[in-house]
């Protein structure tokens, strides 16, 4: 790397973090416009309710997104680590979902679980079918999310900024993105 390129990166980093100014960014996950810490920002009551229904998945994702998406900017090293961990997590969920689906189908194959042709369905079948539905949904959503990351070139910083701007400019912003990222985990827990 040339000296000029290194100097350019240093000057750009200083500019983006308001180097030498009164309100300079002192930490990587801190906003220039607010002195509050990321973990001190309040969470809406709606997201708290959704977090309970989704078994604690959205709020950790919200905190992770808030650490990397500060003042509508992305730190390259944090972004690459976050996207890598998301991809690893979703790939693991596809494996777990497939295993859960195979276990559920094998439970349905056990003689005596399914009712005879004229009888009403047994009470054992209802949770198994719910587990099948949740496993399939977790599998589909994790594959869609991983494909979305690959298709939109979110691994790069430029693609990541474009993706984050597009996803966070909706009605619910970062909260909706956190819920979306936590769906495979939550559905797998429900399965």
Order of alpha helices (4+ residues) and beta strands (2+ residues): alpha-alpha-alpha-beta-beta-alpha-alpha-alpha-alpha
